[in-house]
Amino acid sequence: MTAWQATPALARAVVLAAVGVLGAVTLGEPVVIVLVSPFLVVTLMSVLQRPRAAARVDHRLDHVSLHEGQGTVSRLHMTGADEVETVTRVAQRVPYVAMRPTGGALVALAGDDHDLNLSPRRWGRRQLGSENVALTSRWAGFRLGVVTLGGQEMYVLPARAPYDSRAEAPAPVGLVGAHRSRRNGSGTEFSGIRPFASGDRLRRIQWRTSLRTGALHVVTTRAEEDSAVLVVLDALVDLGRSDGIDGEASSLDLGIRAASALAEHHVRRGDRVGLRVLGAHDVRLAPAAGQRHLRRLQGLLARTHIERGHLPGGFALGVSGGTVVYVLSPMLDDGVVTAVATASRRGLPVVVVDTLPPDLRMAVVEGTDVALADLAWRMRRLDREDLLRHLAATGCPVVPWRGPGTLDEVLHRLARRAQLPSVRVR
């Protein structure tokens, strides 16, 4: 409805005023006109101030892409609404999107604030519900609407989880970065003192040692390189309940938020970060650096959806030497466990981040024996713990995600192990 229509209030005022005037004339009682005079005034003022121009309404979001927990505003834009007095707006509620006003309904004067404040509480593509908007003229005589506005779409990126690590990369293989290399070069980390050789820079001369020995000596330093990082996310299953950023987190929630935090941390340190989402489509993003690449990576995480199934027996992570691999998975798929064990035996620095919620209880299908289902789940967890122990025995650490400092000790151990001679299985 895009044209102004008389409201039921105006119709009642017209009927009562007409009946009163007719009754006063018929019965000869002028006092009746006095009784219906308020309705006469309302009818007269509504007709005199009837809107002439057709109004148009539309709504827009201030931001169509933002992180979990952040807020935006859905603004209502009106044209030709000079004669509008009241705006009524009702928005359909959708899961994982908080609104203010809470119910998504507001009534305000045309000159007041009639915008909706929105805050997505979970990552992913969020399709907002449709809205009904009605405009009312002065004296509530005429109304435009209800006008139905289609739902808007927003992309919600994973929350910026507080994560930081001071651990160095186990095997940096790049050109320039913040990680200490195993080879000497033009860095800032002290390595040793050696005799002067042709090509050494004069500013590297160590004068105290040179004067003591009678021969020129120079200071050597470790090179600083960047590292290649691959984040592998298991999207084969989502276990547990998801209540958004303020409540319980499912296994996929933990995995996606941890993947985003790890990627942001390594990009901030200048590393090249790649992404692989395990599922039916096997989404891959080649390693690269920079904030633009991080934004693209987080966008892929936001578009992740559950793809139930199992990985084939010959599945491999497909990474080269020197790449640090983070596998974020509940480790319930045999294909994932086998691929991780194979990569670890090859000598690759692989870290498994366990995303299975600690207090998870499986939902029981109606008609199933609860005790039997609980026994089956406990047996499955015991089998999983046994697999993780065998995986840790191969040199692949398994740690639960705990936010800042989760991987410091693990990466320190991998960096020390990388400096030792080892035999790799090809």
C-alpha positions in Angstrom: 0.0 0.0 0.0 1.6 3.3 -1.2 -1.3 5.7 -1.1 -2.7 7.6 1.9 -5.9 6.0 3.3 -8.3 7.3 5.9 -7.7 5.6 9.3 -10.5 3.9 11.3 -10.2 6.7 13.8 -11.1 9.3 11.2 -14.0 7.1 10.0 -15.4 6.8 13.5 -15.1 10.5 14.0 -16.9 11.2 10.8 -19.7 8.8 11.7 -20.2 10.1 15.2 -20.1 13.8 14.0 -22.6 13.1 11.3 -24.9 11.2 13.7 -24.7 14.0 16.3 -25.5 16.7 13.8 -28.3 14.7 12.3 -29.7 14.0 15.8 -29.5 17.6 16.8 -31.4 18.8 13.7 -34.0 16.0 14.0 -34.6 16.3 17.7 -34.1 20.0 17.9 -31.5 19.6 20.7 -28.4 21.9 20.1 -26.7 20.4 23.1 -26.0 17.3 21.0 -23.8 19.3 18.7 -21.8 20.4 21.7 -21.3 16.7 22.7 -20.0 15.7 19.3 -18.0 18.9 18.7 -14.6 17.2 19.5 -15.3 14.7 16.7 -16.2 17.6 14.4 -12.9 19.3 15.2 -10.9 16.1 14.6 -12.7 15.5 11.3 -12.2 19.1 10.1 -8.5 19.3 11.0 -7.7 15.9 9.5 -9.3 16.8 6.2 -7.6 20.2 6.1 -4.2 18.7 6.8 -4.6 15.7 4.6 -1.2 14.8 3.0 -1.0 15.6 -0.7 2.3 14.1 -1.7 3.0 10.3 -1.8 5.7 9.3 0.7 8.3 6.6 0.1 10.2 4.7 2.7 13.4 2.6 2.5 15.9 1.2 5.0 19.7 0.7 4.9 22.3 -0.7 7.1 25.3 1.4 8.2 27.5 -1.7 7.9 26.9 -4.9 6.0 30.0 -6.6 7.2 31.2 -6.6 10.8 32.4 -8.8 13.6 30.5 -10.8 16.2 29.4 -8.6 19.0 29.7 -5.3 17.1 26.7 -3.1 16.4 25.2 -1.3 13.5 22.1 0.8 12.8 19.3 0.1 10.4 18.2 3.6 9.3 14.8 4.4 7.9 14.9 6.8 5.0 11.7 8.7 4.0 11.0 11.0 1.1 8.0 13.2 0.7 7.3 12.8 4.4 6.9 16.5 5.4 3.3 16.0 6.5 4.0 12.8 8.5 3.6 13.0 12.3 4.1 9.4 13.5 6.3 6.5 12.3 5.5 2.9 13.3 8.2 0.3 12.6 8.0 -3.4 13.3 11.0 -5.7 12.4 10.8 -9.4 12.4 13.2 -11.0 14.9 15.8 -13.5 13.6 18.1 -15.8 15.5 21.5 -14.6 16.7 20.7 -10.9 16.1 20.0 -8.7 19.1 17.8 -5.6 18.6 17.1 -2.4 20.4 14.2 -1.9 21.1 14.2 -5.6 22.2 11.0 -6.6 20.4 12.0 -4.9 17.2 8.9 -2.5 17.3 9.0 1.2 17.9 6.6 4.2 17.5 8.2 7.6 17.2 7.4 11.1 15.9 8.7 11.9 12.5 11.4 14.2 13.8 12.6 11.8 16.5 14.9 8.8 16.3 13.2 5.9 14.5 16.3 3.7 13.8 16.9 0.2 14.9 20.1 -0.8 16.6 21.3 -4.3 15.6 24.1 -6.5 17.0 24.8 -9.9 15.4 25.8 -12.5 18.0 27.2 -15.3 15.8 29.4 -15.5 12.7 27.9 -16.3 9.3 25.6 -14.9 6.7 22.7 -13.3 8.5 19.5 -12.6 6.6 17.5 -10.0 8.6 13.7 -10.4 8.7 11.3 -8.2 6.8 9.9 -5.0 8.3 6.5 -3.4 8.3 6.4 0.4 8.3 3.3 2.7 8.6 3.2 6.5 8.4 0.4 8.5 10.1 -0.5 12.1 9.3 -1.4 14.8 11.8 -4.5 14.2 13.9 -4.2 10.5 13.0 -6.5 11.1 10.1 -4.6 9.3 7.2 -2.2 6.5 7.1 0.3 5.2 4.5 1.0 1.5 4.8 1.5 -1.0 6.0 4.6 -1.0 3.7 6.6 -4.2 3.8 10.4 -3.8 3.4 12.5 -6.8 2.4 15.1 -8.3 4.8 18.6 -7.0 4.6 21.7 -9.1 4.5 24.9 -8.8 6.5 28.1 -10.9 6.7 29.2 -11.5 10.3 33.0 -12.2 10.7 34.3 -14.2 13.6 34.9 -12.3 16.8 38.3 -10.8 17.4 39.3 -13.3 20.1 42.1 -11.9 22.4 45.1 -14.0 21.3 48.8 -13.2 21.3 51.9 -15.3 21.4 55.6 -14.5 21.9 56.8 -17.9 20.7 58.9 -18.0 17.6 58.1 -20.0 14.5 59.5 -23.6 14.5 60.9 -23.3 11.0 60.8 -19.9 9.3 61.5 -20.2 5.6 60.7 -16.7 4.2 62.7 -13.7 3.3 62.0 -11.1 5.9 59.9 -11.1 9.1 59.9 -11.2 12.9 61.1 -14.8 13.5 64.6 -15.7 14.4 66.2 -17.9 11.7 68.6 -20.8 12.2 71.0 -19.2 9.7 73.2 -16.1 10.2 72.2 -12.9 8.4 71.5 -9.2 8.8 69.2 -9.3 11.9 69.3 -8.0 15.4 69.6 -11.2 17.4 73.2 -11.9 18.6 74.7 -15.1 17.2 78.5 -15.0 17.9 81.8 -13.4 17.1 84.1 -14.6 14.3 87.2 -13.3 12.5 86.8 -10.6 9.9 86.3 -11.7 6.3 86.1 -10.0 3.0 82.7 -8.4 2.5 81.9 -7.9 6.2 80.5 -4.4 7.1 82.8 -2.2 9.2 80.0 -1.3 11.6 79.9 -5.0 12.6 83.5 -4.9 13.9 83.8 -5.9 17.6 86.6 -3.6 18.7 87.2 -5.0 22.2 87.8 -8.5 20.9 89.9 -7.2 18.0 92.2 -5.2 20.3 92.5 -8.1 22.7 93.4 -10.7 20.0 95.3 -8.4 17.6 93.1 -9.3 14.6 89.8 -7.9 13.4 86.6 -9.7 14.6 83.0 -9.0 13.7 79.7 -9.7 15.4 77.3 -12.1 13.7 73.6 -12.1 14.0 70.6 -14.3 13.2 68.5 -13.5 10.2 64.9 -12.6 10.7 62.4 -14.3 8.4 58.7 -14.7 8.0 56.9 -18.1 8.4 54.3 -19.9 6.3 51.2 -20.9 8.3 48.4 -23.1 7.3 45.1 -23.1 9.3 43.1 -26.3 8.7 39.5 -26.1 9.9 37.3 -29.2 10.3 33.8 -28.4 9.1 32.6 -31.9 8.8 30.5 -31.7 12.0 29.3 -29.2 14.5 28.9 -30.6 18.0 27.3 -28.8 20.9 24.9 -25.9 21.4 25.6 -22.5 20.0 24.2 -19.5 21.9 26.2 -16.8 20.2 29.1 -14.9 21.4 27.6 -14.4 24.9 26.7 -18.0 25.6 27.8 -21.6 25.0 30.0 -22.3 22.0 29.8 -25.3 19.7 32.8 -27.1 18.3 32.5 -25.1 15.0 32.2 -21.9 16.9 35.4 -22.6 18.8 37.2 -23.6 15.6 36.2 -20.6 13.6 37.0 -18.1 16.3 40.3 -19.8 17.0 41.2 -19.8 13.3 40.4 -16.1 13.0 42.5 -15.3 16.0 45.5 -17.3 14.8 45.3 -15.8 11.4 45.1 -12.3 12.7 48.0 -12.9 15.0 50.3 -14.2 12.3 49.3 -11.6 9.7 50.1 -8.9 12.3 53.6 -10.4 12.7 54.1 -10.4 8.9 53.7 -14.1 8.3 52.0 -15.7 5.2 48.8 -17.4 6.3 46.7 -20.0 4.3 43.4 -21.6 5.0 41.9 -25.0 4.3 38.3 -25.9 5.3 37.7 -29.6 5.3 34.3 -30.6 3.9 32.6 -31.7 0.8 34.0 -28.8 -1.2 37.4 -28.6 0.4 37.8 -24.8 0.4 41.4 -23.6 0.1 43.1 -20.2 0.3 46.7 -19.9 -0.7 49.1 -18.4 1.9 49.6 -14.7 1.7 50.2 -11.7 3.9 48.5 -8.4 4.6 45.3 -7.0 6.0 43.5 -7.5 2.7 44.3 -11.2 2.7 43.2 -11.4 6.4 39.8 -9.9 5.4 39.4 -12.4 2.7 40.3 -15.3 5.0 37.8 -14.1 7.6 35.1 -13.8 4.9 35.7 -17.4 4.0 35.4 -18.4 7.6 32.1 -16.5 7.9 30.7 -18.4 4.9 31.6 -21.8 6.4 28.7 -24.2 6.8 28.4 -27.8 8.0 29.2 -30.4 5.3 28.6 -33.8 7.0 30.6 -36.7 5.7 34.0 -38.4 6.1 37.3 -37.8 4.5 38.7 -40.5 2.2 41.4 -42.8 3.4 44.2 -41.4 1.3 43.5 -37.8 2.4 46.6 -35.6 3.0 47.0 -32.0 4.2 49.2 -31.1 1.2 51.7 -28.8 2.8 55.4 -28.3 2.1 58.3 -28.4 4.5 58.7 -25.5 6.9 55.0 -24.7 7.1 53.4 -24.5 10.5 50.1 -26.3 10.4 47.3 -25.6 12.9 44.5 -28.3 12.7 41.4 -27.1 14.5 39.1 -30.1 14.9 37.1 -32.1 17.4 39.2 -35.1 16.1 36.3 -37.4 15.6 37.0 -38.3 12.0 39.5 -41.0 11.3 40.6 -39.4 8.0 41.6 -36.2 9.9 43.5 -38.2 12.5 45.4 -40.2 9.9 46.3 -37.1 7.9 47.6 -35.3 11.0 49.7 -38.3 12.0 51.2 -38.7 8.5 52.2 -35.0 8.4 53.7 -35.2 11.9 55.8 -38.3 10.9 57.1 -36.4 7.9 58.7 -33.9 10.3 56.2 -31.1 9.7 55.4 -28.8 12.7 51.8 -29.7 13.3 49.7 -28.5 16.2 46.2 -29.9 16.9 43.8 -27.5 18.6 41.0 -29.6 20.2 37.7 -27.8 19.6 35.4 -30.4 21.3 33.4 -28.6 24.0 34.6 -30.0 27.4 31.1 -30.6 28.9 29.4 -31.8 25.7 26.4 -34.1 26.0 25.1 -35.6 22.8 21.4 -35.0 21.9 19.3 -38.2 22.0 16.8 -38.9 19.3 13.3 -39.5 20.5 12.7 -43.2 21.1 16.3 -44.0 21.8 17.4 -45.5 25.1 19.1 -42.6 27.0 21.3 -44.9 29.0 22.5 -46.8 26.0 23.1 -43.6 24.0 25.1 -42.1 27.0 27.2 -45.3 27.2 27.9 -45.2 23.4 29.0 -41.6 23.7 31.4 -42.3 26.6 32.9 -45.2 24.7 33.4 -42.9 21.7 35.1 -40.4 23.8 37.4 -43.0 25.3 38.4 -44.2 21.8 39.0 -40.5 20.9 41.3 -39.9 23.9 43.2 -43.1 23.0 43.8 -41.8 19.5 44.9 -38.4 20.8 47.4 -40.1 23.1 48.9 -42.1 20.2 49.0 -38.8 18.2 50.9 -37.0 20.9 53.3 -39.9 21.0 54.3 -39.3 17.4 55.4 -35.8 18.4 52.2 -33.9 17.4 50.9 -31.9 20.4 47.2 -31.7 21.1 45.9 -28.7 23.1 42.5 -27.3 23.9 41.8 -23.7 22.9 42.1 -21.3 25.8 42.7 -18.0 24.2 45.9 -15.9 24.8 49.0 -18.0 25.4 47.4 -21.2 24.3 50.2 -22.3 22.0 53.2 -20.6 23.5 54.7 -23.6 25.3 53.9 -25.9 22.3 55.6 -23.6 19.8 58.6 -23.2 22.0 59.0 -27.0 22.1 58.6 -27.3 18.4 61.2 -24.6 17.7 63.7 -26.3 20.0 63.0 -29.7 18.3 63.4 -28.1 14.8 67.0 -27.2 15.7 67.9 -30.9 16.5 69.0 -33.4 13.8 66.2 -35.7 12.9 65.3 -38.5 10.4 62.2 -37.8 8.3 60.0 -40.4 6.8 59.2 -39.8 3.2 
